[in-house]
Amino acid sequence: MKTMSPTRPCPNGAHTMELKTTRLHFKRNGFSATVKDVTAYVCPQCGATLIPGPGAEQVSDTVERLFQT
């Protein structure tokens, strides 16, 4: 399994994103959901969040299921 780098460049500027555990908030059609304990790159300057690899698909699938119920 490939090890993730602890940092990466932020796509929004010349800042460095850090790999952290965070919460992601989603809103759709008057409903909201929070997914806790997501490993993601977070930019401390602009707040941009990127979920690396298969984690992105897992979060997306989970949120889609929540909003379908």
Number of C-alpha atoms within 10 A of each C-alpha: 3 4 5 10 9 10 14 16 13 21 13 12 10 9 14 17 23 19 20 16 13 14 12 14 10 11 11 8 6 5 9 12 13 11 13 11 11 15 17 22 25 22 23 13 13 12 12 14 20 18 16 13 10 8 13 14 12 12 14 10 11 11 18 11 9 11 14 6 5
